[in-house]
Amino acid sequence: MNVADAVKARISTRAFLDKPVAEETVREIIDVARYAPSGGNLQPWKVHVVMGRARERLVETVKKAIADNPFADESEIAVYPPKLWEPYRTRRFEVGEAMYALLGIPRDDKPARLRWLARNFEFFGAPVGLFFSLDRRFDKGQWAHLGMFMQTIALLAVACGLATCMQEAWQTRAKTVSAFLGLSPEDQLYCGMALGHPDPEAPVNSMRSSRAPLDEFVTLLTE
Ligand SMILES: Cc1cc2nc3c(=O)[nH]c(=O)nc-3n(C[C@H](O)[C@H](O)[C@H](O)COP(=O)(O)O)c2cc1C
């Protein structure tokens, strides 16, 4: 598979088969992702992987935390700015609507939407979960490098016939997850990632999100 094909084939997969991924495969993916670039070669990323019993324990722990306090918000990082402006507001709205349409969840069915959101906390059924964190002393540059590392993992997963979904949803339970993983106080949890075999039958996985044309965001100076 060439790079362009992998980039286009990577989508956020939100339904996985109940099929394990070998620990060796996870190790190989991360082993190659190490070659992602970072300014000054700092390699600031840290990743915790949960699979097998550890994944089950984490899912149970977070489920219990949600049952105990359904509206708690442990986020340390705002997933979006408080008031999104155009064109970002519309983009976010449209991708959400497209997803709920495929899921057959009507716009006003808030309980069904919340039930669906809670699937994040089961990794949408994926057998492997990854959590990315960064030392709090790092600044915006290193956050960008962490993103490059994450995308590299997502592309390598595609090359292995696997699929991923990045999951900032875990931010709302950042403290619970950080405690479970044993993150040091200096480290800040950023994002989760579900990894597994995509369910080809699931309608939600047929979603292809749109992208803005080049002239909306490219400024090409030639002279
Ligand atoms: C850092 C990051 C965090 C995300 N968090 C979530 C999430 O918590 N739950 C979810 O269903 N999708 C999540 N997404 C998926 C985005 O909605 C998705 O990438 C976007 O709509 C583009 O679609 P595509 O990934 O299929 O190309 C996240 C994506 C990124 C890059």
The ligand as a Gaussian input file, in Angstrom:
#p B3LYP/6-31G(d) Opt

LIG

0 1
 C       -7.435000      14.174000      18.043000
 C       -8.753000      13.610000      17.592000
 C       -9.696000      13.239000      18.527000
 C      -10.912000      12.678000      18.146000
 N      -11.807000      12.259000      19.100000
 C      -12.911000      11.566000      18.716000
 C      -13.760000      10.983000      19.705000
 O      -13.564000      11.118000      20.899000
 N      -14.791000      10.238000      19.291000
 C      -15.071000      10.051000      17.947000
 O      -16.032000       9.354000      17.636000
 N      -14.292000      10.620000      16.999000
 C      -13.223000      11.346000      17.350000
 N      -12.383000      11.890000      16.389000
 C      -12.675000      11.653000      14.979000
 C      -13.024000      12.919000      14.183000
 O      -14.369000      13.230000      14.367000
 C      -12.701000      12.598000      12.724000
 O      -11.300000      12.460000      12.593000
 C      -13.155000      13.653000      11.733000
 O      -14.563000      13.774000      11.733000
 C      -12.675000      13.314000      10.317000
 O      -13.148000      12.036000       9.947000
 P      -12.162000      10.854000       9.558000
 O      -11.252000      10.600000      10.719000
 O      -13.079000       9.659000       9.316000
 O      -11.401000      11.257000       8.349000
 C      -11.191000      12.496000      16.763000
 C      -10.231000      12.889000      15.817000
 C       -9.036000      13.436000      16.226000
 C       -8.017000      13.819000      15.188000

